[in-house]
Amino acid sequence: MTDDQTVADLEVMPRVQRLLAAAGVTFDRSYVSYPVCCPSRATYLTGQYAHNHRVLGLYPPTGGYGRFDARQSLPVWLERAGYHAVHMGKYMNGYGSETPAEPPAGWSEWYGAVGYSTYRMWGYTLNENGENRTYGSRFDEDPGLYQTDVLARMAVDVIERRAAAAAPLFLSVAFLAPHHEGDSIRRFTGHLVRPAARHKGVLTDKPLPLPPAFNEEDVSDKPSFIRRRPPLDAAQIDRITRHYHDRQESLLAVDEAVAQIAAALERTGSLDDTYIVFTSDNGYLQGEHRVPSGKMLPYDPSSQVPLIVRGPGLPAGARSQALVGNVDLAPTILELARAEPGRIIDGQSLMPFAREPSRESGRALLHETGGRRFAFGPEQDAPGAPAAEPVVNYKAVRTSRWLYVDYESGERELYDLKVDAQQLQSLHADPRYEAVRTALRRVLVRLANCAGADCREPAPQIPEPGSAEP
């Protein structure tokens, strides 16, 4: 699992494409329900929407690691099924700062990044099976201690050590890249996130993508917090471009790490018997809809993520158009491990769609935020950066064609993704779409409080635009 990676970022990861995508199934319509780190990772570990696992943000009292009930989570269920479960890298916001840095329940081996040091490529601390160990210092860029490379070596070591073990292995590797570094790293280095020394500057000639949503010209259809934003100026676009290069260069080491992990599996004779899942916890906005940086929002650059599954019995190089989400990760792993959950699961296994990529899910997905108000905008450690702008909470429903958003403020958005994949023109005020809005609102009301099988119900037929209200 990477952090803040967009689907488009896969273009700089040829090893992921060759070893995973070309050998497995790529899900082109994969979304996260709550597009920010901590709630998304809680969903991955529970198979539940945020309104059920109750991790409703990054910070207490309504969010953060302290809100997460690790006693009923994926590693515990895998442990009961006889698995040796290992985690390394980022876990959840607040681990080791708001709570003691102790291995959470279920993990047979634990190498979790601690507190704010999580957001450093050098000078980070890992809790290694109960003992804290710090790797280097923030500004001493020792090539041997680059966080991505250290995690890669740890992963290879685990695979090789466990090759002859009787218990099957579940290995969770959580890279920081391409997430920005914290602790004012950018102020002193000029980089949003520091790539490995061997990759610095290799992508500086790569042009910044300018999709139609970039610096959107007309935002009169958008909610007020978007309408208040002026068009991006030249300085902002230059900053976005530099950060775009930083982000993608940091992923080059992740790409190499994936190859090292695959090679270790091949050396130990287990590659063909192993399922590998590659994904991100959320996407990232880089100038779309005038938002210079961030996530949280329901727009595709923020909520859509890469998702590739490779493993026994799966077709090579296949692509699925099924609508799937991070709520489906835990039930997928549970099915493969023949393990039973200790919670009511909201998602469904990806395996029927991976084995038969032409199959459609027929289900709607929920996007939701909650808890304390959050903010998005330029990172606050940049000199002179404007204050981040508060965003009102929302709930949204996504089908294979529609995206309908209901903000806490009472504002609305509606997009026909069939003709407006960039979400450029909201149709929420168009009278021709009244029946569409009504039908989607009904689905949203159900999903906003759903649990278990009710979350997996097939979406009803949504009327065509111009139809009479159902």
PyMOL commands that set and color helices and strands:
alter all, ss='L'
color gray80, all
select helices_A, chain A and resi 8-12+14-21+37-46+50-53+65-67+74-80+115-119+143-145+147-161+185-189+197-199+224-227+234-267+271-273+300-303+326-337+351-355+431-448+452-456
alter helices_A, ss='H'
color red, helices_A
select strands_A, chain A and resi 25-27+30-31+84-89+109-113+124-128+131-135+169-174+276-279+307-310+318-320+324-325+365-368+374-376+389-391+394-398+402-407+412-416
alter strands_A, ss='S'
color yellow, strands_A
deselect
rebuild
show_as cartoon
